[in-house]
Amino acid sequence: MNRARTSRISLNDPSRRAGLARMLAALALVASGSGVHTIATAASAGPAADWPSRPVRFVVPYPPGGPLDQVARALAEQLREPLGKPVIVENRPGAGGNLGADHVAKSAPDGHTIVMGAVATHAINPALFARMPYDANRDFAPVTRVAMVPNVLVMNPETSRRLGISDVRSLIVHARRNPGRLNYASGGNGSAGHLAGELFKVMAGVSMVHIPYAGAAPAQLGLLAGQTDLMFDNLASAAPQIRAGRLEGFAVTTKSRSEFFPQLPTVAESGLPGFDIATWFGVFAPAGTPEALIERLHAEFARALDTPAMRERLARLGAEASPLSPAEFAAFVREEQQKYARIVKASGAKVD
């Protein structure tokens, strides 16, 4: 029969007596209540107080040049001075944003590697891709939503004139008469533009060919060059082309008109009631990042988004700053996942 082994602590050793005295003093301080706040604060603030100890890598899971990339770079500049360390934007495109997001999901949870996630990486792809390299909820710690941006249905002006298409209704009529003859570009499988096109096809009862590009910027260039017919583009990047007459804007994809383009109707009011899709993006850290560090990250990004320079930059892109607390952002992401799971199921879209 095994007996528990016991050991005695000798108090004859002066160093042991001193250590015991310090421990008893600390316990007395906690018991009195006066030391509880100090000890708890020190324990929770430790990781945040030491951060950042080196440059912060801000991963953008899409190619350079798009609205998400532009906003990430503007935020990186805003954060450089208050953090005292560089914030380096690193583009890691591929697999509809999954490649860059997965890289961050598998990075150390120390606040030095974060990602600008988006509606695609955290709401659409989990329903669209048959195999995901990460769990959009379990593998990330939401920091804050950054901005909301409407998408807009745009068409190549030459194609528009040649086919006699001038608005959403005439587009639907033409597409029904010519099934499979029109094509639409997107920033890639799983992008908001892709799902907007799939939802449009289902709700309008039309057939169009999807042409995925490696990012929204290349997709828009293809549309401008006449390689494709139309696109559900991000309003942020499409606005300058619409104003210049290089793209024909038909309608925004959100349930309400955009304050930046109030003359553009919504798709819903143009013949497809209930149509509602928007692009959003926000900051995520790897799961396991200490809560105090998540709060510090949130505070820094919220402060940067509230600066006049960032508000002006977002307005030029047709975007609206919309920060949420980490808990609010997590709840928002789950709601979006449920919404896009329904859209993906209804459209039948799938990426192997």
VEXMAR-794729 format. One record per residue (C-alpha): residue number from 0; chain; x, y, z. Coordinates in steps of 0.02 Angstrom, whole numbers. Example, Ala and Ser with C-alpha at 12.3 -4.5 7.8 and 13.67 -1.06 7.14 Angstrom:
BEGIN
  pos  unit       X       Y       Z
    0     A     615    -225     390
    1     A     684     -53     357
% end
This chain:
BEGIN
  pos  unit       X       Y       Z
    0     A       0       0       0
    1     A      68     168     -53
    2     A      78     303      76
    3     A      79     487      39
    4     A     251     559      60
    5     A     265     716     164
    6     A     404     841     182
    7     A     444     972     310
    8     A     502    1146     278
    9     A     639    1193     399
   10     A     628    1371     464
   11     A     807    1369     526
   12     A     864    1431     355
   13     A     859    1625     357
   14     A     815    1633     170
   15     A     665    1519     199
   16     A     607    1625     345
   17     A     620    1783     238
   18     A     524    1704      95
   19     A     387    1645     212
   20     A     375    1818     287
   21     A     353    1897     115
   22     A     218    1770      70
   23     A     123    1801     233
   24     A     133    1988     206
   25     A      61    1970      31
   26     A     -80    1861      94
   27     A    -119    1986     230
   28     A    -126    2125     102
   29     A    -248    2026      -8
   30     A    -355    1978     142
   31     A    -370    2160     194
   32     A    -438    2201      20
   33     A    -317    2343     -11
   34     A    -204    2239    -123
   35     A    -335    2150    -229
   36     A    -352    2284    -362
   37     A    -165    2313    -375
   38     A    -125    2128    -394
   39     A    -266    2096    -518
   40     A    -223    2249    -621
   41     A     -40    2202    -631
   42     A     -82    2025    -683
   43     A    -204    2077    -820
   44     A    -108    2228    -884
   45     A      58    2138    -899
   46     A      45    2079   -1082
   47     A     -34    2243   -1138
   48     A      93    2350   -1045
   49     A     239    2264   -1132
   50     A     158    2268   -1305
   51     A     222    2300   -1435
   52     A     401    2246   -1407
   53     A     436    2236   -1595
   54     A     351    2286   -1759
   55     A     171    2229   -1779
   56     A     131    2129   -1936
   57     A     -40    2179   -2006
   58     A     -86    2043   -2131
   59     A    -202    2087   -2275
   60     A    -264    1924   -2356
   61     A    -290    2007   -2525
   62     A    -179    2088   -2659
   63     A    -121    2269   -2640
   64     A    -228    2410   -2706
   65     A    -403    2363   -2649
   66     A    -505    2463   -2523
   67     A    -466    2343   -2381
   68     A    -280    2358   -2417
   69     A    -291    2548   -2428
   70     A    -381    2561   -2261
   71     A    -257    2442   -2178
   72     A    -111    2548   -2237
   73     A    -195    2709   -2178
   74     A    -226    2631   -2007
   75     A     -47    2570   -1998
   76     A      13    2749   -2020
   77     A    -106    2811   -1885
   78     A     -45    2679   -1762
   79     A     141    2702   -1789
   80     A     164    2852   -1673
   81     A      54    2798   -1525
   82     A     126    2622   -1525
   83     A     305    2678   -1544
   84     A     336    2533   -1664
   85     A     306    2511   -1851
   86     A     147    2425   -1908
   87     A     196    2331   -2065
   88     A      58    2286   -2189
   89     A      93    2116   -2267
   90     A     -11    2057   -2414
   91     A     -43    1868   -2416
   92     A    -176    1838   -2549
   93     A    -244    1671   -2604
   94     A    -392    1552   -2587
   95     A    -519    1692   -2568
   96     A    -426    1766   -2420
   97     A    -406    1599   -2330
   98     A    -218    1593   -2352
   99     A    -180    1753   -2258
  100     A    -312    1724   -2126
  101     A    -246    1549   -2093
  102     A     -70    1617   -2073
  103     A    -128    1730   -1932
  104     A    -236    1594   -1853
  105     A     -78    1491   -1833
  106     A      32    1635   -1771
  107     A      85    1667   -1592
  108     A     -55    1748   -1490
  109     A      53    1893   -1432
  110     A     -24    2039   -1526
  111     A     120    2055   -1649
  112     A      28    1970   -1793
  113     A    -151    2022   -1835
  114     A    -260    2013   -1988
  115     A    -383    2126   -2077
  116     A    -519    1997   -2096
  117     A    -673    2026   -2201
  118     A    -847    1965   -2239
  119     A    -769    1835   -2354
  120     A    -638    1763   -2236
  121     A    -751    1755   -2083
  122     A    -931    1744   -2143
  123     A    -941    1681   -2323
  124     A    -797    1560   -2343
  125     A    -847    1445   -2199
  126     A   -1008    1407   -2294
  127     A    -935    1414   -2469
  128     A    -776    1310   -2457
  129     A    -791    1122   -2437
  130     A    -630    1121   -2335
  131     A    -571    1265   -2226
  132     A    -395    1276   -2154
  133     A    -460    1367   -1999
  134     A    -615    1387   -1893
  135     A    -675    1566   -1913
  136     A    -738    1573   -1733
  137     A    -627    1455   -1634
  138     A    -459    1510   -1709
  139     A    -478    1699   -1694
  140     A    -505    1832   -1562
  141     A    -610    1975   -1635
  142     A    -535    2147   -1600
  143     A    -650    2271   -1688
  144     A    -751    2297   -1845
  145     A    -669    2434   -1948
  146     A    -790    2488   -2084
  147     A    -945    2446   -2185
  148     A    -945    2476   -2372
  149     A   -1089    2450   -2494
  150     A   -1061    2354   -2654
  151     A   -1125    2426   -2816
  152     A   -1184    2343   -2977
  153     A   -1077    2417   -3116
  154     A   -1063    2380   -3300
  155     A    -939    2414   -3437
  156     A   -1014    2569   -3525
  157     A    -976    2504   -3699
  158     A   -1063    2339   -3661
  159     A   -1207    2433   -3581
  160     A   -1236    2539   -3736
  161     A   -1212    2395   -3857
  162     A   -1340    2285   -3768
  163     A   -1462    2424   -3726
  164     A   -1447    2394   -3537
  165     A   -1473    2552   -3434
  166     A   -1529    2492   -3263
  167     A   -1562    2337   -3157
  168     A   -1731    2300   -3237
  169     A   -1665    2304   -3415
  170     A   -1517    2198   -3360
  171     A   -1634    2066   -3292
  172     A   -1739    2068   -3451
  173     A   -1585    2047   -3561
  174     A   -1511    1909   -3451
  175     A   -1674    1811   -3455
  176     A   -1682    1822   -3644
  177     A   -1499    1773   -3662
  178     A   -1461    1642   -3528
  179     A   -1275    1614   -3498
  180     A   -1223    1750   -3620
  181     A   -1178    1881   -3489
  182     A   -1033    1860   -3369
  183     A    -987    1948   -3207
  184     A    -818    1975   -3127
  185     A    -775    1961   -2944
  186     A    -623    1974   -2831
  187     A    -623    1785   -2813
  188     A    -723    1636   -2756
  189     A    -805    1678   -2590
  190     A    -791    1867   -2607
  191     A    -941    1977   -2570
  192     A    -949    2017   -2756
  193     A    -960    1832   -2797
  194     A   -1102    1802   -2673
  195     A   -1192    1959   -2729
  196     A   -1189    1891   -2907
  197     A   -1252    1721   -2850
  198     A   -1392    1799   -2748
  199     A   -1438    1909   -2897
  200     A   -1448    1756   -3010
  201     A   -1561    1664   -2889
  202     A   -1677    1810   -2851
  203     A   -1689    1870   -3032
  204     A   -1701    1696   -3106
  205     A   -1558    1724   -3229
  206     A   -1401    1631   -3283
  207     A   -1233    1722   -3290
  208     A   -1055    1656   -3295
  209     A    -944    1696   -3145
  210     A    -766    1753   -3187
  211     A    -660    1753   -3027
  212     A    -502    1859   -3019
  213     A    -362    1861   -2891
  214     A    -430    2013   -2800
  215     A    -553    2155   -2825
  216     A    -427    2272   -2906
  217     A    -381    2150   -3048
  218     A    -566    2112   -3072
  219     A    -606    2295   -3095
  220     A    -463    2315   -3218
  221     A    -534    2170   -3318
  222     A    -704    2254   -3321
  223     A    -630    2421   -3375
  224     A    -536    2332   -3515
  225     A    -696    2251   -3579
  226     A    -643    2075   -3531
  227     A    -803    2054   -3429
  228     A    -978    2128   -3437
  229     A   -1024    2179   -3260
  230     A    -972    2168   -3079
  231     A   -1038    2188   -2903
  232     A    -893    2299   -2852
  233     A    -848    2381   -2689
  234     A    -920    2558   -2692
  235     A    -756    2621   -2619
  236     A    -657    2571   -2773
  237     A    -796    2593   -2901
  238     A    -844    2771   -2853
  239     A    -700    2861   -2944
  240     A    -732    2758   -3101
  241     A    -919    2796   -3096
  242     A    -887    2982   -3074
  243     A    -763    2979   -3218
  244     A    -888    2888   -3331
  245     A    -776    2737   -3352
  246     A    -905    2626   -3266
  247     A   -1094    2632   -3271
  248     A   -1168    2622   -3096
  249     A   -1341    2543   -3084
  250     A   -1379    2512   -2900
  251     A   -1304    2482   -2728
  252     A   -1326    2312   -2649
  253     A   -1372    2369   -2472
  254     A   -1551    2388   -2408
  255     A   -1528    2577   -2398
  256     A   -1452    2701   -2519
  257     A   -1274    2758   -2488
  258     A   -1253    2934   -2417
  259     A   -1101    2951   -2532
  260     A   -1201    2907   -2689
  261     A   -1383    2949   -2647
  262     A   -1429    2958   -2832
  263     A   -1399    2771   -2850
  264     A   -1552    2665   -2808
  265     A   -1538    2501   -2715
  266     A   -1553    2333   -2803
  267     A   -1701    2300   -2687
  268     A   -1798    2451   -2749
  269     A   -1748    2413   -2929
  270     A   -1848    2253   -2942
  271     A   -1775    2129   -2816
  272     A   -1852    2165   -2645
  273     A   -1751    2096   -2499
  274     A   -1583    2103   -2588
  275     A   -1453    2157   -2458
  276     A   -1266    2125   -2461
  277     A   -1125    2236   -2396
  278     A    -938    2221   -2378
  279     A    -864    2240   -2205
  280     A    -692    2215   -2135
  281     A    -616    2210   -1963
  282     A    -465    2163   -1858
  283     A    -437    1990   -1785
  284     A    -297    1920   -1678
  285     A    -253    1736   -1654
  286     A    -359    1643   -1527
  287     A    -277    1639   -1356
  288     A    -219    1820   -1363
  289     A    -236    1885   -1184
  290     A    -395    1983   -1151
  291     A    -300    2135   -1089
  292     A    -203    2139   -1253
  293     A    -364    2123   -1355
  294     A    -434    2273   -1260
  295     A    -275    2371   -1293
  296     A    -282    2329   -1478
  297     A    -465    2379   -1485
  298     A    -431    2545   -1399
  299     A    -289    2588   -1518
  300     A    -390    2547   -1674
  301     A    -546    2636   -1611
  302     A    -440    2790   -1575
  303     A    -363    2784   -1748
  304     A    -533    2765   -1832
  305     A    -596    2920   -1741
  306     A    -461    3034   -1808
  307     A    -511    3165   -1939
  308     A    -382    3094   -2060
  309     A    -458    2919   -2054
  310     A    -637    2982   -2065
  311     A    -591    3084   -2219
  312     A    -496    2937   -2296
  313     A    -644    2819   -2270
  314     A    -767    2947   -2338
  315     A    -665    2962   -2499
  316     A    -682    2774   -2516
  317     A    -869    2777   -2486
  318     A    -842    2684   -2322
  319     A    -907    2722   -2149
  320     A    -807    2688   -1991
  321     A    -906    2566   -1885
  322     A    -802    2504   -1738
  323     A    -878    2375   -1621
  324     A    -816    2308   -1455
  325     A    -735    2135   -1463
  326     A    -893    2054   -1394
  327     A   -1008    2151   -1512
  328     A    -897    2110   -1659
  329     A    -899    1924   -1616
  330     A   -1090    1927   -1610
  331     A   -1098    2022   -1775
  332     A    -984    1895   -1861
  333     A   -1094    1750   -1805
  334     A   -1250    1838   -1872
  335     A   -1162    1865   -2039
  336     A   -1111    1682   -2046
  337     A   -1291    1628   -2026
  338     A   -1347    1751   -2161
  339     A   -1219    1695   -2289
  340     A   -1245    1511   -2251
  341     A   -1425    1537   -2309
  342     A   -1368    1630   -2466
  343     A   -1239    1499   -2512
  344     A   -1365    1359   -2488
  345     A   -1495    1449   -2594
  346     A   -1371    1485   -2733
  347     A   -1292    1313   -2735
  348     A   -1120    1394   -2747
  349     A    -975    1288   -2684
  350     A    -786    1291   -2693
  351     A    -695    1124   -2677
% end
